């Protein structure tokens, strides 16, 4: 169990709330990992361990073998569906219920924040379950067929409009971030009084630049992560704790 928050962090949160200041929360893969969802670079499942995720998450891979890519994402969807939000997810939902001045920005493509009761203002890397057609971009409104967990190739569903393959709504390597989500994220970074950076390695750009943008704009930037990250030297204060331990202590009162 984490110790009580360092005074500098507790004071920063208290000041932002007491002055009705805007708070931006940026979450990364560490949040989901605590719920049992493996990080993108840490997939160690027997079925998929011989594949490089960064080779599968591209439009080129889809064009080469859509059935292989879709099977991998169906497996990841099943992992997410089986995972449950933890205490950190639930704690983040509480401030938003009390004030509209909290903006939640996530690099995660799962729906754990939503299932904990939060409204995610910006999914900057897309959303796993926001399915759409690879060819025409139309959204897919239907459900998902049952998954064969042993299958390494599953033909994607067909688009009801053009017949193209239905892909996950995530941002693949080489693709641009969603314009609307990125605009919300950068506006929140510029306008906030306090930014909480939770469970992110700081290695994935351009999202990794949001804390620096917030700090240049005058915000106090607080990192919550059990390990040192690429961001640690450029924040105001770091708390070496997991989200599940730290956030209930910091935001529960």
ZATORVO-116933 format. One record per residue (C-alpha): z, x, y; residue number from 1. Coordinates in nm, 4 decimals, m for minus. Last residue first. Layout:
<node <Z, X, Y>, NUM>
...
***
This chain:
<node <0.0239, m1.1117, 1.2717>, 253>
<node <m0.2368, m1.0704, 1.0003>, 252>
<node <m0.4738, m0.8509, 1.1964>, 251>
<node <m0.3422, m0.4976, 1.1497>, 250>
<node <m0.1396, m0.5381, 0.8331>, 249>
<node <m0.3988, m0.7638, 0.6700>, 248>
<node <m0.6712, m0.5191, 0.7797>, 247>
<node <m0.5127, m0.2037, 0.6424>, 246>
<node <m0.4571, m0.2666, 0.2722>, 245>
<node <m0.7819, m0.4375, 0.1772>, 244>
<node <m0.9761, m0.2306, 0.4282>, 243>
<node <m0.8609, 0.0895, 0.2629>, 242>
<node <m0.6534, 0.3391, 0.4542>, 241>
<node <m0.6952, 0.6672, 0.6399>, 240>
<node <m0.6663, 0.5369, 0.9950>, 239>
<node <m0.8919, 0.7073, 1.2474>, 238>
<node <m0.8575, 0.7247, 1.6267>, 237>
<node <m1.0883, 0.7526, 1.9258>, 236>
<node <m1.4072, 0.7888, 1.7251>, 235>
<node <m1.6564, 1.0768, 1.7286>, 234>
<node <m1.5036, 1.3245, 1.4851>, 233>
<node <m1.4580, 1.0593, 1.2163>, 232>
<node <m1.8121, 0.9228, 1.2273>, 231>
<node <m1.9613, 1.1347, 0.9480>, 230>
<node <m1.6735, 1.0200, 0.7306>, 229>
<node <m1.3207, 1.1213, 0.6296>, 228>
<node <m1.1896, 0.9101, 0.3478>, 227>
<node <m0.9678, 0.6024, 0.3140>, 226>
<node <m1.1597, 0.4329, 0.5969>, 225>
<node <m1.0544, 0.2441, 0.9076>, 224>
<node <m1.2171, 0.3879, 1.2207>, 223>
<node <m1.1094, 0.2739, 1.5678>, 222>
<node <m1.3407, 0.2846, 1.8690>, 221>
<node <m1.1960, 0.2119, 2.2145>, 220>
<node <m1.4765, 0.0687, 2.4253>, 219>
<node <m1.6134, 0.2169, 2.7487>, 218>
<node <m1.9881, 0.1743, 2.7084>, 217>
<node <m2.0277, 0.5268, 2.5749>, 216>
<node <m1.7715, 0.4338, 2.3079>, 215>
<node <m1.9616, 0.1241, 2.2046>, 214>
<node <m2.2901, 0.3136, 2.1809>, 213>
<node <m2.1211, 0.5850, 1.9744>, 212>
<node <m1.9854, 0.3193, 1.7384>, 211>
<node <m2.3320, 0.1580, 1.7079>, 210>
<node <m2.5131, 0.4781, 1.6118>, 209>
<node <m2.4432, 0.4432, 1.2395>, 208>
<node <m2.6454, 0.1208, 1.2446>, 207>
<node <m2.9610, 0.3210, 1.3259>, 206>
<node <m2.9089, 0.4870, 1.0888>, 205>
<node <m2.7219, 0.5069, 0.7603>, 204>
<node <m2.4784, 0.7967, 0.7321>, 203>
<node <m2.1745, 0.6559, 0.9133>, 202>
<node <m1.9902, 0.6191, 0.5844>, 201>
<node <m1.8796, 0.2637, 0.6533>, 200>
<node <m1.5592, 0.1037, 0.5304>, 199>
<node <m1.4401, m0.0468, 0.8568>, 198>
<node <m1.5404, 0.0446, 1.2113>, 197>
<node <m1.3212, m0.1593, 1.4483>, 196>
<node <m1.4662, m0.1708, 1.7999>, 195>
<node <m1.2512, m0.2555, 2.0999>, 194>
<node <m1.3391, m0.3590, 2.4565>, 193>
<node <m1.6753, m0.4917, 2.3452>, 192>
<node <m1.9831, m0.5453, 2.5610>, 191>
<node <m2.2097, m0.2560, 2.4645>, 190>
<node <m2.1339, m0.2751, 2.0926>, 189>
<node <m2.1696, m0.6541, 2.0897>, 188>
<node <m2.5059, m0.6351, 2.2652>, 187>
<node <m2.6207, m0.3718, 2.0151>, 186>
<node <m2.5217, m0.5868, 1.7182>, 185>
<node <m2.6651, m0.9127, 1.8544>, 184>
<node <m2.9951, m0.7381, 1.9307>, 183>
<node <m3.0002, m0.5838, 1.5840>, 182>
<node <m2.9512, m0.9239, 1.4226>, 181>
<node <m3.2310, m1.0812, 1.6260>, 180>
<node <m3.4781, m0.7994, 1.5655>, 179>
<node <m3.4224, m0.7759, 1.1902>, 178>
<node <m3.4153, m0.4039, 1.1067>, 177>
<node <m3.7541, m0.2405, 1.0619>, 176>
<node <m3.8822, m0.1496, 0.7181>, 175>
<node <m3.9334, 0.2032, 0.5836>, 174>
<node <m3.6527, 0.1780, 0.3342>, 173>
<node <m3.5990, m0.1871, 0.2474>, 172>
<node <m3.4171, m0.4378, 0.4633>, 171>
<node <m3.2774, m0.7135, 0.2445>, 170>
<node <m3.4024, m1.0698, 0.2081>, 169>
<node <m3.4720, m1.0406, m0.1637>, 168>
<node <m3.8339, m1.0922, m0.2733>, 167>
<node <m4.0315, m1.3995, m0.3808>, 166>
<node <m4.3784, m1.3092, m0.5098>, 165>
<node <m4.6847, m1.4671, m0.3516>, 164>
<node <m4.8073, m1.8143, m0.4452>, 163>
<node <m4.9012, m1.9068, m0.0896>, 162>
<node <m4.6748, m2.1930, 0.0125>, 161>
<node <m4.4368, m2.2544, m0.2804>, 160>
<node <m4.3871, m1.8785, m0.3191>, 159>
<node <m4.3763, m1.7711, m0.6831>, 158>
<node <m4.0613, m1.6466, m0.8531>, 157>
<node <m4.0417, m1.2783, m0.9369>, 156>
<node <m4.1362, m1.1623, m1.2881>, 155>
<node <m3.8376, m1.0031, m1.4559>, 154>
<node <m3.8472, m0.6449, m1.5880>, 153>
<node <m3.5416, m0.4527, m1.6989>, 152>
<node <m3.3959, m0.7431, m1.8935>, 151>
<node <m3.0598, m0.6982, m2.0639>, 150>
<node <m2.8696, m0.9195, m1.8188>, 149>
<node <m3.1082, m1.2119, m1.8812>, 148>
<node <m3.0524, m1.4040, m1.5603>, 147>
<node <m3.0767, m1.7808, m1.5269>, 146>
<node <m3.3326, m1.9021, m1.2704>, 145>
<node <m3.2438, m1.8723, m0.9009>, 144>
<node <m3.2348, m2.1681, m0.6668>, 143>
<node <m3.5028, m2.3114, m0.4438>, 142>
<node <m3.5374, m2.2819, m0.0671>, 141>
<node <m3.7509, m1.9700, m0.0466>, 140>
<node <m3.8264, m1.8644, 0.3094>, 139>
<node <m4.1848, m1.7965, 0.4101>, 138>
<node <m4.2700, m1.4307, 0.4766>, 137>
<node <m4.6384, m1.4639, 0.3840>, 136>
<node <m4.6793, m1.1893, 0.1226>, 135>
<node <m4.3301, m1.0823, 0.0147>, 134>
<node <m4.2103, m1.4416, 0.0186>, 133>
<node <m3.8499, m1.4940, 0.1196>, 132>
<node <m3.5010, m1.4977, m0.0258>, 131>
<node <m3.1980, m1.4917, 0.2036>, 130>
<node <m2.9698, m1.4151, m0.0941>, 129>
<node <m2.9468, m1.0399, m0.0485>, 128>
<node <m2.9010, m1.0618, 0.3262>, 127>
<node <m3.0550, m0.8341, 0.5860>, 126>
<node <m2.9595, m0.4813, 0.6839>, 125>
<node <m2.8249, m0.5776, 1.0277>, 124>
<node <m2.6481, m0.8879, 0.8973>, 123>
<node <m2.5358, m0.9941, 1.2458>, 122>
<node <m2.2943, m1.2669, 1.3560>, 121>
<node <m2.1278, m1.3004, 1.0173>, 120>
<node <m1.9167, m1.6167, 1.0244>, 119>
<node <m1.6001, m1.5480, 0.8340>, 118>
<node <m1.4284, m1.7713, 0.5779>, 117>
<node <m1.3770, m1.5339, 0.2845>, 116>
<node <m1.6991, m1.6615, 0.1239>, 115>
<node <m1.8836, m1.5651, 0.4403>, 114>
<node <m1.7484, m1.2106, 0.4358>, 113>
<node <m1.8350, m1.1752, 0.0660>, 112>
<node <m2.1974, m1.2832, 0.1160>, 111>
<node <m2.3722, m0.9594, 0.0196>, 110>
<node <m2.6186, m0.7527, 0.2251>, 109>
<node <m2.3605, m0.5214, 0.3768>, 108>
<node <m2.4343, m0.3423, 0.7032>, 107>
<node <m2.2123, m0.5902, 0.8791>, 106>
<node <m2.1560, m0.7054, 1.2364>, 105>
<node <m1.8692, m0.9437, 1.3100>, 104>
<node <m1.8284, m1.0385, 1.6759>, 103>
<node <m1.4792, m1.1408, 1.7903>, 102>
<node <m1.4511, m1.3121, 2.1308>, 101>
<node <m1.4602, m1.6664, 1.9916>, 100>
<node <m1.0863, m1.6645, 1.9428>, 99>
<node <m0.8267, m1.7951, 1.6965>, 98>
<node <m1.0468, m1.8658, 1.3940>, 97>
<node <m1.2353, m1.5421, 1.4565>, 96>
<node <m0.9063, m1.3521, 1.4423>, 95>
<node <m0.8330, m1.4936, 1.0914>, 94>
<node <m1.1632, m1.4237, 0.9138>, 93>
<node <m1.1059, m1.0495, 0.9212>, 92>
<node <m0.7868, m1.0933, 0.7185>, 91>
<node <m0.9765, m1.2725, 0.4417>, 90>
<node <m1.2245, m0.9881, 0.4009>, 89>
<node <m0.9409, m0.7367, 0.3990>, 88>
<node <m0.7466, m0.9354, 0.1394>, 87>
<node <m1.0366, m0.9225, m0.1050>, 86>
<node <m1.3497, m1.1351, m0.1373>, 85>
<node <m1.4488, m1.1990, m0.4997>, 84>
<node <m1.7179, m1.0364, m0.7126>, 83>
<node <m1.9024, m1.2292, m0.9856>, 82>
<node <m2.1722, m1.3511, m0.7458>, 81>
<node <m2.2116, m0.9983, m0.6100>, 80>
<node <m2.2673, m0.8491, m0.9542>, 79>
<node <m2.5183, m1.1256, m1.0380>, 78>
<node <m2.7097, m1.0532, m0.7196>, 77>
<node <m2.7192, m0.6835, m0.8110>, 76>
<node <m2.8707, m0.7685, m1.1500>, 75>
<node <m3.1269, m0.9940, m0.9841>, 74>
<node <m3.2034, m0.7033, m0.7497>, 73>
<node <m3.2783, m0.4732, m1.0404>, 72>
<node <m3.4912, m0.7354, m1.2151>, 71>
<node <m3.6862, m0.7948, m0.8920>, 70>
<node <m3.7691, m0.4256, m0.8574>, 69>
<node <m3.8955, m0.4007, m1.2157>, 68>
<node <m4.0988, m0.7221, m1.1938>, 67>
<node <m4.2507, m0.6152, m0.8599>, 66>
<node <m4.4014, m0.3037, m1.0160>, 65>
<node <m4.6314, m0.0984, m0.7892>, 64>
<node <m4.6338, m0.3394, m0.4953>, 63>
<node <m4.2587, m0.3738, m0.5136>, 62>
<node <m4.2105, 0.0037, m0.5349>, 61>
<node <m4.4284, 0.0472, m0.2257>, 60>
<node <m4.2267, m0.2151, m0.0371>, 59>
<node <m3.9215, m0.0009, m0.0938>, 58>
<node <m3.5784, m0.0391, m0.2491>, 57>
<node <m3.6652, 0.0912, m0.5960>, 56>
<node <m3.6958, 0.4594, m0.5055>, 55>
<node <m3.3688, 0.4546, m0.3099>, 54>
<node <m3.2015, 0.2942, m0.6088>, 53>
<node <m3.2932, 0.5942, m0.8267>, 52>
<node <m3.3329, 0.4682, m1.1818>, 51>
<node <m3.1781, 0.6285, m1.4905>, 50>
<node <m2.8439, 0.4521, m1.4292>, 49>
<node <m3.0004, 0.1051, m1.4408>, 48>
<node <m2.9028, m0.0377, m1.7791>, 47>
<node <m2.5979, 0.1831, m1.8186>, 46>
<node <m2.4625, 0.0858, m1.4750>, 45>
<node <m2.3590, 0.3702, m1.2462>, 44>
<node <m2.4867, 0.2570, m0.9061>, 43>
<node <m2.3219, 0.4819, m0.6471>, 42>
<node <m2.5823, 0.5196, m0.3731>, 41>
<node <m2.5939, 0.1483, m0.2976>, 40>
<node <m2.2195, 0.1150, m0.3257>, 39>
<node <m2.0952, m0.0639, m0.6327>, 38>
<node <m1.9659, m0.4197, m0.5828>, 37>
<node <m1.6148, m0.4296, m0.7270>, 36>
<node <m1.4380, m0.6091, m0.4435>, 35>
<node <m1.3172, m0.2790, m0.2973>, 34>
<node <m1.6799, m0.1630, m0.3080>, 33>
<node <m1.7735, m0.4500, m0.0772>, 32>
<node <m1.5614, m0.3239, 0.2116>, 31>
<node <m1.6655, 0.0357, 0.1423>, 30>
<node <m2.0279, m0.0651, 0.1877>, 29>
<node <m1.9986, m0.1116, 0.5617>, 28>
<node <m1.8276, m0.3198, 0.8261>, 27>
<node <m1.8607, m0.3204, 1.2049>, 26>
<node <m1.6065, m0.5329, 1.3913>, 25>
<node <m1.6682, m0.5935, 1.7605>, 24>
<node <m1.3801, m0.7138, 1.9768>, 23>
<node <m1.4303, m0.8679, 2.3205>, 22>
<node <m1.1343, m0.8552, 2.5510>, 21>
<node <m0.9036, m1.1489, 2.6106>, 20>
<node <m0.6651, m0.9081, 2.7831>, 19>
<node <m0.3871, m0.9809, 2.5322>, 18>
<node <m0.6296, m0.9557, 2.2386>, 17>
<node <m0.7831, m0.6257, 2.3454>, 16>
<node <m0.4450, m0.4791, 2.4352>, 15>
<node <m0.2892, m0.5804, 2.1021>, 14>
<node <m0.5776, m0.4312, 1.9056>, 13>
<node <m0.5570, m0.1033, 2.0971>, 12>
<node <m0.1767, m0.1007, 2.0681>, 11>
<node <m0.1882, m0.1414, 1.6897>, 10>
<node <m0.4413, 0.1396, 1.6687>, 9>
<node <m0.2441, 0.3821, 1.8844>, 8>
<node <0.0798, 0.2845, 1.7084>, 7>
<node <m0.0575, 0.3852, 1.3671>, 6>
<node <m0.0907, 0.0777, 1.1468>, 5>
<node <0.1977, 0.0094, 0.9092>, 4>
<node <0.1771, 0.2206, 0.5904>, 3>
<node <m0.0898, 0.1340, 0.3418>, 2>
<node <0.0000, 0.0000, 0.0000>, 1>
***
